[in-house]
Amino acid sequence: MTEELNQGQASDTRMQAFKQQLGSLHENKTTLDALLQELLAWARATKMLLLNNLP
């Protein structure tokens, strides 16, 4: 009985760790998405500046 209880607790702990990792991954993805959008906007602005300054 104690063995089953320990296995259940270990399983719960693993599930909690997995959920925390998923949350971190989601936060990282959100941050990366925002950074990529920022980079894309910067690239578009740079392209327009370069095109407008051509002779």
Biotite code that builds the C-alpha atoms (Angstrom):
import biotite.structure as struc

atoms = struc.array([
    struc.Atom([0.000, 0.000, 0.000], chain_id="A", res_id=1, res_name="MET", atom_name="CA", element="C"),
    struc.Atom([2.800, 2.406, 0.903], chain_id="A", res_id=2, res_name="THR", atom_name="CA", element="C"),
    struc.Atom([4.555, 1.583, -2.375], chain_id="A", res_id=3, res_name="GLU", atom_name="CA", element="C"),
    struc.Atom([1.431, 2.507, -4.376], chain_id="A", res_id=4, res_name="GLU", atom_name="CA", element="C"),
    struc.Atom([1.061, 5.728, -2.405], chain_id="A", res_id=5, res_name="LEU", atom_name="CA", element="C"),
    struc.Atom([4.700, 6.660, -3.069], chain_id="A", res_id=6, res_name="ASN", atom_name="CA", element="C"),
    struc.Atom([4.296, 5.917, -6.775], chain_id="A", res_id=7, res_name="GLN", atom_name="CA", element="C"),
    struc.Atom([1.175, 8.069, -6.894], chain_id="A", res_id=8, res_name="GLY", atom_name="CA", element="C"),
    struc.Atom([2.951, 10.959, -5.181], chain_id="A", res_id=9, res_name="GLN", atom_name="CA", element="C"),
    struc.Atom([5.941, 10.621, -7.528], chain_id="A", res_id=10, res_name="ALA", atom_name="CA", element="C"),
    struc.Atom([3.563, 10.654, -10.481], chain_id="A", res_id=11, res_name="SER", atom_name="CA", element="C"),
    struc.Atom([1.852, 13.795, -9.148], chain_id="A", res_id=12, res_name="ASP", atom_name="CA", element="C"),
    struc.Atom([5.235, 15.471, -8.678], chain_id="A", res_id=13, res_name="THR", atom_name="CA", element="C"),
    struc.Atom([6.256, 14.606, -12.239], chain_id="A", res_id=14, res_name="ARG", atom_name="CA", element="C"),
    struc.Atom([2.940, 15.941, -13.550], chain_id="A", res_id=15, res_name="MET", atom_name="CA", element="C"),
    struc.Atom([3.394, 19.223, -11.658], chain_id="A", res_id=16, res_name="GLN", atom_name="CA", element="C"),
    struc.Atom([6.939, 19.587, -13.019], chain_id="A", res_id=17, res_name="ALA", atom_name="CA", element="C"),
    struc.Atom([5.657, 18.876, -16.525], chain_id="A", res_id=18, res_name="PHE", atom_name="CA", element="C"),
    struc.Atom([2.922, 21.517, -16.189], chain_id="A", res_id=19, res_name="LYS", atom_name="CA", element="C"),
    struc.Atom([5.478, 24.065, -14.948], chain_id="A", res_id=20, res_name="GLN", atom_name="CA", element="C"),
    struc.Atom([7.725, 23.310, -17.916], chain_id="A", res_id=21, res_name="GLN", atom_name="CA", element="C"),
    struc.Atom([4.782, 23.719, -20.283], chain_id="A", res_id=22, res_name="LEU", atom_name="CA", element="C"),
    struc.Atom([4.001, 27.084, -18.713], chain_id="A", res_id=23, res_name="GLY", atom_name="CA", element="C"),
    struc.Atom([7.617, 28.165, -19.124], chain_id="A", res_id=24, res_name="SER", atom_name="CA", element="C"),
    struc.Atom([7.622, 27.026, -22.739], chain_id="A", res_id=25, res_name="LEU", atom_name="CA", element="C"),
    struc.Atom([4.466, 29.024, -23.405], chain_id="A", res_id=26, res_name="HIS", atom_name="CA", element="C"),
    struc.Atom([6.011, 32.137, -21.827], chain_id="A", res_id=27, res_name="GLU", atom_name="CA", element="C"),
    struc.Atom([9.188, 31.652, -23.869], chain_id="A", res_id=28, res_name="ASN", atom_name="CA", element="C"),
    struc.Atom([7.170, 31.229, -27.069], chain_id="A", res_id=29, res_name="LYS", atom_name="CA", element="C"),
    struc.Atom([5.206, 34.401, -26.329], chain_id="A", res_id=30, res_name="THR", atom_name="CA", element="C"),
    struc.Atom([8.445, 36.301, -25.722], chain_id="A", res_id=31, res_name="THR", atom_name="CA", element="C"),
    struc.Atom([10.017, 34.924, -28.900], chain_id="A", res_id=32, res_name="LEU", atom_name="CA", element="C"),
    struc.Atom([6.921, 35.797, -30.927], chain_id="A", res_id=33, res_name="ASP", atom_name="CA", element="C"),
    struc.Atom([7.066, 39.374, -29.642], chain_id="A", res_id=34, res_name="ALA", atom_name="CA", element="C"),
    struc.Atom([10.791, 39.636, -30.403], chain_id="A", res_id=35, res_name="LEU", atom_name="CA", element="C"),
    struc.Atom([10.276, 38.278, -33.915], chain_id="A", res_id=36, res_name="LEU", atom_name="CA", element="C"),
    struc.Atom([7.490, 40.785, -34.558], chain_id="A", res_id=37, res_name="GLN", atom_name="CA", element="C"),
    struc.Atom([9.785, 43.563, -33.330], chain_id="A", res_id=38, res_name="GLU", atom_name="CA", element="C"),
    struc.Atom([12.598, 42.338, -35.594], chain_id="A", res_id=39, res_name="LEU", atom_name="CA", element="C"),
    struc.Atom([10.250, 42.110, -38.566], chain_id="A", res_id=40, res_name="LEU", atom_name="CA", element="C"),
    struc.Atom([9.029, 45.676, -38.017], chain_id="A", res_id=41, res_name="ALA", atom_name="CA", element="C"),
    struc.Atom([12.629, 46.884, -37.750], chain_id="A", res_id=42, res_name="TRP", atom_name="CA", element="C"),
    struc.Atom([13.578, 45.039, -40.954], chain_id="A", res_id=43, res_name="ALA", atom_name="CA", element="C"),
    struc.Atom([10.617, 46.522, -42.844], chain_id="A", res_id=44, res_name="ARG", atom_name="CA", element="C"),
    struc.Atom([11.457, 50.033, -41.644], chain_id="A", res_id=45, res_name="ALA", atom_name="CA", element="C"),
    struc.Atom([15.102, 49.571, -42.614], chain_id="A", res_id=46, res_name="THR", atom_name="CA", element="C"),
    struc.Atom([14.103, 48.290, -46.045], chain_id="A", res_id=47, res_name="LYS", atom_name="CA", element="C"),
    struc.Atom([11.855, 51.308, -46.608], chain_id="A", res_id=48, res_name="MET", atom_name="CA", element="C"),
    struc.Atom([14.597, 53.715, -45.512], chain_id="A", res_id=49, res_name="LEU", atom_name="CA", element="C"),
    struc.Atom([17.091, 52.082, -47.848], chain_id="A", res_id=50, res_name="LEU", atom_name="CA", element="C"),
    struc.Atom([14.671, 52.070, -50.782], chain_id="A", res_id=51, res_name="LEU", atom_name="CA", element="C"),
    struc.Atom([13.739, 55.717, -50.205], chain_id="A", res_id=52, res_name="ASN", atom_name="CA", element="C"),
    struc.Atom([17.386, 56.777, -50.112], chain_id="A", res_id=53, res_name="ASN", atom_name="CA", element="C"),
    struc.Atom([18.376, 55.171, -53.392], chain_id="A", res_id=54, res_name="LEU", atom_name="CA", element="C"),
    struc.Atom([19.415, 57.643, -56.084], chain_id="A", res_id=55, res_name="PRO", atom_name="CA", element="C"),
])
